[in-house]
Amino acid sequence: MNDRPKVIIYEEQVFSVGQDTFIDSTAENNNAVIFEDNTETGYFYAIDRNNDKLNILDALHIYNVAHVIDKDKPSTLKILWSEDLTKAFLSINNYYHAVFDFENKAGYCRTGFPNSNSKWTLIAERHLTDDLLLELSRNKK
């Protein structure tokens, strides 16, 4: 029995931290996420695309540009989806920074920031640990 996590890369792009960047990914079931670097911070957003508008469901802080040590080097960003398309993972330079779980209406990142005041989010603890990352990456059968 193969219990290895399986995620699929939907977006892969080289970008520079601190440069205006906007990368979106929409799964076939219309779950959608966006990564944005606005030259000061990096954020990962869960998005509702069911209307013709982009409605932000939740936001996760990824970094402050001023605190990124190697911002002068190009970074590789990947947005990956679980096989069942209910979870979106954000990886920068092969390190997982954040996950949105659309099925359970939850968002997690390494700092757990910010606390969510969104009506969409159903969880209080937002801190992404390696153990939680492994648990979230396993698909239910």
N, C-alpha and C positions, 0 to 999 in steps of 0.2 A: 504494500500500500504506500503510495507516494503522498506524503503529507507536507511536501515542500511548498512554500508560498509561491503563488503564480500571479505575477502582475505583468501588464502589457504596456510598453512605452507608446504613448500617444503623441507626445511632443518632445522634441529634443532640440535645444538651441544653445549656441555659444553666445554669451552676453558679457558685458562689463558692468560690475557692481558700480553704482553711482551714475550710470547712464540711463536715460529715460527708456524703460523697457516695459512692454505689455505683451504677455503671452497667454493665450486662452486655449482651453481644451474642452470640448463638448463630447460626451459619450453618446452612443446611439440611443440611449434611453432619455436623453436630454439633460442628464446631470451635467453640470458645468462648473469649471473653476477658472480662475485667472490669477496669474502672478504679475505683480506690478512693482517695479523699482521707479520711484518718482524723483530720483536723484538724492533723496535724503533717507528714505526707508524702503525696505522690501516687505511686501505683504502678499498673502495668499488668500484669495476670496472664494467662497462658495457662492454660486450665482443661480438665480432662478431665470431660466430662459423660456418659460411657458408663455409669456406675453412677448410682444415685440420689443420690450424694454429689458435692460439689464438690471435686475433687482438683486442687491447684495443680501444674501441670507446670513453670512457670517464672515468674519475677517480674522486672520492670524498674523501676528507680527513675526517676521522672519529675521530681519536685521536692521540695525542702524548703519548707514553707509560709513559714518565716521569711525565706527568700531570694527570694521572689517579690515583685518591685517593685510590680506593679500589682494586688495581691491584693484591693484595695478595689473593683475594677471587676468586673462580671460577665464570665465567660469562656464561650466556646462550645466545647464538646467534641463531636467527631465520631469515631465508630468506623466505619471503612470496610473493606470486604472486596474482595479481588481477584475478578475474574469467575469464576475457578475455585474460589473459596472456600478457598484454601490459605493466604492471607496476610491478616492483620488489621493495620490501620494506625490509630494514635492521633494525632488532630489536635486541638490546642487553639489557638483563635484563628487558624486556618488555617496553623499551623506544625506539621509532622510531628515528633512527639517519639519515637515508637517503632513497631516492626513486629515481629509474630510471624509466622514462616514455618513453618507446621505441616508442610508436605511435607518440609522439610529439617531440622526440629526445631531451629530457631534463633530467638533473640530478640535484637533490636538496639534500643539507645536512644542518645540524644545523648551521654550521659556514659559509656556502656559499663558502667554499674554496676547491680547488683553482679556480681561474677564468679559464674558459675552453679556450684552444686554439685549441680544436679539431674541425675538419670540420663537425663532426657528430652532435655536440650540436648546437641547434637552438635558445637557450634562453640565456639571459645575466644575469638575476637575479636568483641566485642559492640557496638563503637562504630558508631553510625549516622551516616554522612556523607551529603551531598546526592547524591553519585555512587552510593552503595550504595542509597539510597532510590529513585532513578530505576531502577536495575537491578532491584530487588525489585518495583517497581510494574509492570514489563512482564510481561504474561502470555505463557506459552509456548503456541505453537500446535500 
